[in-house]
Amino acid sequence: MPSIAASTVRLRAPARRSRYERGVTWRSAVLIVVAAGFAPACVTVVGGEAPPQMLQAQPLFVPMQGAGGGAVSLVDRYYASIVQQLHEAVTERDVEQARTLLAQHDRKDAPVWVRERMGGFRAAVRGLEFAAFVVGATRVGPRVAPGAVGAPLDLAVELVGAPTEDAAPAAASGVLAFWAHVELRDTDAFGSRTRHATSQILRVPADHQWGPASVVSLPFRVDVPGLGVVRRELRVDVELLPGLVRIGDASCPVPRLPAATHASTHFPRGVDPIREQPLRTLRNALQRGTSRYFGHLFLAASFMPATDRHEAADALIDWVRLGNRVRARVAMGCLRELTGVDLSVEDREGWLRWWGREVAAHRK
């Protein structure tokens, strides 16, 4: 390469000014992240714990130096800035910026140390693109219509195939897995809530093909008893776990990414008549007065339309005023659900004062 006179020629990075473009001195170093192997051990986490040990990045500092170990040239400084921009683009998963930088600077006439690094950046970009495709193809939810509250929940993470041959990613092989975190929030007839959580790792078969019409289902089951539960809220969050896949002749790191979410609410069998006629159900349950109908009272309160809420509260307040401790607690739990008022189910006096204010306001 002809010599470059620093006094007459100034080389610059691309015109775009951003956080990627920074000055680099001869003492700067290029940080290269080398992905370690992914641990495939199967683990179930109970109680909302963090996922198992993730892929760890190993920082490797490669000092910059010029030919013969001397100070770097302007060309080396220029390319050091480009490598730094590529590193930050990959770290921040800015695929478009990384592609642009690679297209402009992955050249045969670039310094040897630059060409040695460009292959790693291309592999990282292919890994990001592959991970984005996998996330877009991921779904999660019940495999069949859920049964009554308390029945086992049969769930599945599904990977749907690419819509066309052109949209399918390059053939890939290697470790690919998901972390499914399940959370249940159960409510009883008193309005008390209990939280249950569990996590599972689900692995994609190593021979799975990612072309059109290819679908893989990764089933799993959650079995939590539902004794006394009148409402169960289900939430499932699925994340793609980090790992390495082989695409062509390159080992490409796959980052950890959110992949899919499912949320639904489940009730006991026979809930439809309560949903259709909540005020009538509430009055009938109060008239019967036995614990068998406490759940009916709470569900009726939860389904009550705004136009009937004052009348429903009027019916419930008698149990607060005159009922035994159990009936009073049930009625106060229903009032909390019905009105959203944040009073304890042990505070009879507080609820009676609140009702006095409601009656006065209603008469105006």
C-alpha positions as CSV (number, residue, x, y, z in Angstrom):
1,M,0.0,0.0,0.0
2,P,1.4,3.5,-0.9
3,S,2.5,5.6,2.1
4,I,-0.1,8.0,3.4
5,A,1.1,11.4,4.5
6,A,-0.8,12.4,7.6
7,S,-0.3,16.1,6.8
8,T,-2.2,15.9,3.4
9,V,-4.7,13.0,3.7
10,R,-7.3,12.5,6.4
11,L,-9.2,9.2,6.5
12,R,-12.6,9.3,8.2
13,A,-15.2,6.7,9.3
14,P,-18.6,6.8,7.5
15,A,-20.5,10.1,7.6
16,R,-23.1,9.0,10.1
17,R,-22.4,10.5,13.5
18,S,-23.6,8.4,16.4
19,R,-22.5,6.6,19.5
20,Y,-20.7,4.1,17.3
21,E,-18.2,6.7,16.1
22,R,-15.5,7.6,18.6
23,G,-11.8,8.5,18.5
24,V,-9.4,5.7,19.0
25,T,-5.8,6.2,20.2
26,W,-2.9,3.8,19.6
27,R,-3.5,2.5,23.2
28,S,-7.0,1.5,22.4
29,A,-8.0,-2.2,22.4
30,V,-10.6,-4.1,20.4
31,L,-13.0,-6.1,22.6
32,I,-14.0,-9.4,21.0
33,V,-16.8,-11.4,22.6
34,V,-16.4,-15.2,22.3
35,A,-19.5,-17.1,23.0
36,A,-19.0,-20.1,25.4
37,G,-20.9,-23.4,25.1
38,F,-24.5,-23.6,26.1
39,A,-25.2,-25.9,29.1
40,P,-28.1,-28.2,28.0
41,A,-29.0,-29.7,31.4
42,C,-32.7,-29.9,32.0
43,V,-33.9,-27.9,35.1
44,T,-37.3,-27.1,36.5
45,V,-37.4,-24.0,38.7
46,V,-40.2,-23.6,41.2
47,G,-41.3,-20.4,42.9
48,G,-40.4,-17.9,40.2
49,E,-36.6,-18.4,40.4
50,A,-34.3,-17.0,37.7
51,P,-33.6,-19.3,34.7
52,P,-30.6,-21.6,34.9
53,Q,-27.0,-20.6,34.2
54,M,-26.9,-18.6,31.0
55,L,-24.3,-18.5,28.4
56,Q,-21.4,-16.4,29.6
57,A,-19.4,-14.0,27.4
58,Q,-15.6,-14.2,27.7
59,P,-13.9,-10.8,27.0
60,L,-10.7,-11.1,25.1
61,F,-8.6,-7.9,24.7
62,V,-6.4,-7.8,21.6
63,P,-3.9,-4.9,21.7
64,M,-3.7,-2.8,18.5
65,Q,-0.3,-2.3,17.1
66,G,1.3,-1.4,13.8
67,A,3.7,-3.3,11.7
68,G,6.6,-4.6,13.7
69,G,4.9,-3.8,17.0
70,G,5.2,0.0,16.5
71,A,2.5,2.7,16.8
72,V,-0.6,2.3,14.7
73,S,-1.1,4.0,11.4
74,L,-4.0,6.2,10.4
75,V,-5.4,3.2,8.5
76,D,-5.3,1.1,11.6
77,R,-6.9,3.9,13.6
78,Y,-9.7,4.2,11.1
79,Y,-10.4,0.5,11.1
80,A,-10.2,0.3,14.9
81,S,-13.1,2.8,14.9
82,I,-15.1,0.6,12.5
83,V,-14.5,-2.5,14.6
84,Q,-15.6,-0.7,17.7
85,Q,-18.8,0.4,15.9
86,L,-19.4,-3.1,14.7
87,H,-18.9,-4.4,18.3
88,E,-21.5,-1.9,19.6
89,A,-24.0,-2.6,16.8
90,V,-23.9,-6.3,17.5
91,T,-24.1,-5.8,21.3
92,E,-27.1,-3.6,20.9
93,R,-28.6,-6.0,18.2
94,D,-28.7,-3.3,15.6
95,V,-28.6,-5.6,12.6
96,E,-29.1,-3.0,10.0
97,Q,-26.1,-0.9,11.2
98,A,-23.9,-4.0,11.4
99,R,-24.9,-5.0,7.9
100,T,-24.1,-1.5,6.6
101,L,-20.7,-1.5,8.2
102,L,-19.8,-5.0,7.0
103,A,-20.9,-4.2,3.4
104,Q,-18.6,-1.1,3.4
105,H,-15.6,-2.4,5.2
106,D,-15.3,-6.2,4.9
107,R,-12.8,-5.8,2.0
108,K,-9.9,-7.8,0.7
109,D,-7.6,-4.7,0.9
110,A,-8.4,-4.1,4.6
111,P,-5.6,-4.8,7.1
112,V,-5.1,-8.5,8.0
113,W,-6.2,-8.0,11.6
114,V,-9.5,-6.5,10.4
115,R,-10.2,-9.3,7.9
116,E,-9.7,-11.8,10.7
117,R,-12.4,-10.1,12.8
118,M,-15.0,-9.6,10.1
119,G,-15.9,-13.3,9.9
120,G,-16.8,-13.2,13.6
121,F,-19.0,-10.2,13.1
122,R,-20.7,-11.8,10.2
123,A,-21.4,-14.9,12.3
124,A,-22.8,-12.7,15.0
125,V,-25.2,-10.9,12.6
126,R,-26.4,-14.3,11.2
127,G,-27.1,-15.4,14.7
128,L,-29.1,-12.3,15.4
129,E,-31.1,-12.8,12.2
130,F,-31.7,-16.4,12.9
131,A,-32.9,-15.6,16.5
132,A,-35.3,-13.0,15.1
133,F,-36.8,-15.6,12.8
134,V,-37.2,-18.1,15.6
135,V,-38.8,-15.5,17.9
136,G,-41.3,-14.6,15.1
137,A,-42.2,-18.2,14.6
138,T,-42.8,-18.9,18.3
139,R,-46.3,-19.3,19.9
140,V,-47.4,-20.5,23.3
141,G,-50.8,-21.5,24.8
142,P,-53.0,-24.4,25.8
143,R,-52.9,-27.5,23.6
144,V,-56.6,-28.2,24.3
145,A,-59.4,-26.2,25.9
146,P,-58.6,-26.0,29.6
147,G,-60.9,-28.0,32.0
148,A,-62.3,-26.8,35.3
149,V,-60.0,-24.8,37.6
150,G,-57.7,-27.3,39.3
151,A,-57.5,-29.6,36.3
152,P,-53.9,-30.0,34.8
153,L,-53.0,-27.4,32.2
154,D,-51.6,-28.9,29.1
155,L,-49.6,-26.2,27.4
156,A,-47.2,-26.1,24.4
157,V,-44.6,-23.9,22.8
158,E,-45.0,-24.2,19.0
159,L,-42.7,-23.2,16.2
160,V,-44.5,-22.5,13.0
161,G,-42.8,-22.8,9.6
162,A,-41.7,-20.0,7.3
163,P,-44.5,-18.8,5.1
164,T,-42.4,-19.3,1.9
165,E,-39.2,-21.0,0.9
166,D,-37.5,-17.6,0.5
167,A,-38.5,-16.6,4.1
168,A,-36.9,-19.7,5.6
169,P,-33.5,-19.2,7.3
170,A,-30.4,-21.0,6.2
171,A,-30.1,-24.6,7.4
172,A,-29.0,-24.6,11.1
173,S,-28.0,-27.2,13.6
174,G,-27.0,-27.0,17.2
175,V,-28.5,-26.4,20.7
176,L,-31.7,-24.4,20.7
177,A,-33.9,-24.2,23.8
178,F,-36.7,-22.1,25.4
179,W,-37.3,-21.2,29.0
180,A,-41.1,-21.2,29.8
181,H,-42.1,-19.4,33.0
182,V,-45.7,-20.1,34.2
183,E,-47.4,-18.0,36.8
184,L,-50.9,-18.7,38.3
185,R,-52.8,-16.2,40.5
186,D,-55.7,-17.9,42.3
187,T,-58.5,-16.1,44.0
188,D,-60.9,-17.7,46.5
189,A,-64.4,-16.7,47.6
190,F,-63.0,-14.3,50.2
191,G,-61.0,-12.4,47.6
192,S,-57.7,-13.7,48.9
193,R,-55.0,-14.3,46.3
194,T,-52.3,-17.0,46.1
195,R,-49.5,-17.0,43.6
196,H,-47.9,-20.2,42.1
197,A,-44.9,-20.2,39.7
198,T,-42.9,-22.8,37.9
199,S,-40.4,-22.8,35.1
200,Q,-39.3,-25.4,32.5
201,I,-36.6,-25.7,29.8
202,L,-37.9,-27.0,26.5
203,R,-35.5,-28.1,23.7
204,V,-36.0,-28.0,20.0
205,P,-35.1,-31.3,18.3
206,A,-31.7,-31.1,16.8
207,D,-33.0,-32.3,13.4
208,H,-35.8,-29.8,13.1
209,Q,-36.0,-28.2,9.7
210,W,-37.0,-24.5,9.4
211,G,-38.6,-24.5,6.0
212,P,-42.2,-23.9,5.0
213,A,-44.9,-26.1,6.6
214,S,-42.5,-27.3,9.3
215,V,-44.1,-27.2,12.8
216,V,-42.7,-28.5,16.0
217,S,-44.6,-28.7,19.3
218,L,-42.9,-28.7,22.7
219,P,-45.5,-29.7,25.2
220,F,-45.4,-29.3,29.0
221,R,-47.9,-29.6,31.8
222,V,-48.7,-27.5,34.9
223,D,-50.6,-29.3,37.6
224,V,-51.6,-27.1,40.6
225,P,-54.6,-28.1,42.8
226,G,-57.6,-25.7,42.6
227,L,-59.4,-26.4,45.9
228,G,-61.5,-23.4,46.8
229,V,-60.4,-21.4,43.8
230,V,-63.1,-19.4,42.0
231,R,-60.8,-17.6,39.5
232,R,-57.4,-18.6,38.1
233,E,-55.3,-16.2,36.1
234,L,-52.7,-17.8,33.9
235,R,-49.6,-16.1,32.4
236,V,-46.9,-17.8,30.4
237,D,-43.7,-16.0,29.3
238,V,-41.3,-17.8,26.9
239,E,-37.8,-16.8,26.2
240,L,-35.3,-18.1,23.7
241,L,-32.2,-19.1,25.6
242,P,-28.7,-18.2,24.4
243,G,-26.6,-20.9,22.6
244,L,-24.6,-21.7,19.4
245,V,-26.0,-22.8,16.1
246,R,-24.1,-23.9,13.0
247,I,-25.2,-22.0,9.9
248,G,-23.2,-22.9,6.8
249,D,-19.5,-23.2,7.9
250,A,-19.9,-20.7,10.8
251,S,-20.8,-21.1,14.5
252,C,-23.3,-18.3,15.2
253,P,-24.1,-17.1,18.7
254,V,-27.9,-16.9,19.5
255,P,-28.8,-14.3,22.1
256,R,-31.4,-14.6,24.8
257,L,-34.7,-12.9,23.6
258,P,-38.3,-12.7,24.7
259,A,-40.2,-15.1,22.4
260,A,-43.9,-15.4,23.2
261,T,-46.5,-14.6,25.9
262,H,-49.9,-16.1,26.8
263,A,-52.5,-14.8,29.3
264,S,-55.9,-16.2,30.1
265,T,-58.5,-16.4,33.0
266,H,-60.1,-19.6,34.0
267,F,-63.2,-20.3,36.1
268,P,-65.0,-23.3,37.6
269,R,-67.5,-25.3,35.5
270,G,-71.0,-23.8,35.4
271,V,-69.8,-20.2,35.4
272,D,-71.9,-19.2,32.3
273,P,-75.3,-18.8,34.1
274,I,-73.5,-16.6,36.7
275,R,-72.0,-14.5,34.0
276,E,-75.4,-14.1,32.2
277,Q,-77.4,-13.1,35.4
278,P,-75.0,-11.9,38.1
279,L,-77.5,-9.9,40.1
280,R,-80.1,-12.7,40.3
281,T,-77.3,-15.2,41.1
282,L,-76.1,-12.9,44.0
283,R,-79.6,-12.6,45.5
284,N,-80.2,-16.3,45.3
285,A,-76.8,-17.1,46.9
286,L,-77.4,-14.7,49.7
287,Q,-80.8,-16.2,50.3
288,R,-79.4,-19.8,50.5
289,G,-76.6,-18.5,52.7
290,T,-74.5,-21.7,52.8
291,S,-70.7,-22.0,52.1
292,R,-71.6,-24.0,48.9
293,Y,-72.7,-20.7,47.3
294,F,-69.8,-18.4,48.5
295,G,-68.1,-18.8,45.2
296,H,-71.2,-17.9,43.3
297,L,-71.4,-14.7,45.4
298,F,-67.8,-13.7,44.5
299,L,-68.2,-14.5,40.8
300,A,-71.5,-12.6,40.6
301,A,-69.8,-9.6,42.1
302,S,-67.0,-9.8,39.6
303,F,-69.3,-10.0,36.6
304,M,-71.8,-7.3,37.9
305,P,-72.5,-4.5,35.3
306,A,-72.0,-1.0,36.5
307,T,-75.8,-0.3,36.4
308,D,-76.4,-3.0,39.1
309,R,-73.5,-2.4,41.4
310,H,-75.3,-0.1,43.9
311,E,-78.2,-2.6,44.2
312,A,-75.7,-5.5,44.7
313,A,-73.8,-3.6,47.4
314,D,-77.1,-2.9,49.1
315,A,-77.8,-6.6,49.3
316,L,-74.3,-7.5,50.5
317,I,-74.1,-4.9,53.2
318,D,-76.7,-6.8,55.3
319,W,-74.2,-9.6,55.7
320,V,-71.5,-7.1,56.8
321,R,-73.9,-5.6,59.4
322,L,-75.6,-8.7,60.7
323,G,-73.8,-11.8,59.4
324,N,-71.5,-14.0,61.4
325,R,-67.7,-13.6,60.9
326,V,-67.5,-15.9,57.9
327,R,-70.4,-14.4,56.1
328,A,-69.2,-10.9,56.8
329,R,-65.8,-11.7,55.4
330,V,-67.3,-13.2,52.3
331,A,-69.5,-10.1,51.8
332,M,-66.6,-7.7,52.3
333,G,-64.5,-9.7,49.8
334,C,-67.4,-9.4,47.3
335,L,-67.6,-5.6,48.0
336,R,-63.9,-5.2,47.3
337,E,-64.3,-7.0,44.0
338,L,-67.5,-5.1,43.2
339,T,-66.3,-1.6,44.0
340,G,-62.5,-1.6,44.0
341,V,-62.5,0.0,47.4
342,D,-59.3,-0.9,49.3
343,L,-60.7,-1.9,52.7
344,S,-59.8,-5.0,54.7
345,V,-62.2,-8.0,54.8
346,E,-61.8,-7.7,58.6
347,D,-62.9,-4.1,58.8
348,R,-66.7,-4.2,59.3
349,E,-66.9,-0.7,60.7
350,G,-64.9,0.7,57.8
351,W,-67.2,-0.9,55.3
352,L,-70.3,0.4,57.1
353,R,-69.0,3.9,57.2
354,W,-68.2,3.6,53.5
355,W,-71.7,2.4,52.8
356,G,-73.2,5.3,54.7
357,R,-71.3,7.8,52.5
358,E,-72.4,5.9,49.4
359,V,-76.1,6.0,50.4
360,A,-75.9,9.7,51.1
361,A,-74.3,10.4,47.8
362,H,-76.8,8.2,46.0
363,R,-79.7,10.2,47.4
364,K,-78.4,13.5,46.1
